[in-house]
Amino acid sequence: RIVPVTTHQHSLASNPLYLRSCVLWLSVVPCCCRLLLLGAVGYNTDLHWIALQQFVFTMKPNTGIILVFLTAFGCIAAQNSDAEQNVVEELLVETLVKPDTCSLTSKMGDTVHIHYTGKLLADGKVIDSSLPRDPLVVELGKRTVIPGLEQSLVGVCEGQKIKATIPPHLAYGKRGYHPTIPADAALEFEVEVMSLIQATPWQKMVNDVFPLVCLGLVPTLLGLVGLYLYNKAKAQLPGKKKAKDKKSKKK
């Protein structure tokens, strides 16, 4: 059964493309400045050669080490970015089959009956399928399935077939789903919408208003319980005073 998971976001600093651009910026800008300085000397070849010799022979060893380090770091970042080009970062939804008439589309709160087949994007291994069973009933907005699959079911109509490529953070994240789904696995779902049931106005009101009413009832009930306990304790005070007075009279 496909269950929801907590989503997480990727930081910008961990993006190889971001690191690569920073390295290129740090490497290219100083070189451009030096070329501009050489160009300012003039078009005289001898002057160019003299300026270039002065730059090479007066360059400090630390500067050369920094340039070599930046070049190596740029190559590593480029390799990492090339290796991770196939990593899915966003939800991709492709329509495979769409009915001729698709005027009624699903929205949050609606209920869809679907048949699905889920696979690992890396090797195409099937992880789950509803085909041998009855269609899966999904009430949109209830988070009964993983976020990526639920989001892909918004805006579909009855009879439509879609293919959803789901990134790890909208599937099972770093935890995975042992032993079927490894950590940080992108998934691919082929889904056919068997039927679509729109939410009635009463259902929409219940879904929207009922949670707010519950939130308002909790502090109200706590306040009533507190008031009851306070009145009960206050009512017992005269009885305790009378009992103390009787004891003092006996003494």
Disulfide bonds with the S-S distance in Angstrom:
Cys102-Cys157 2.01
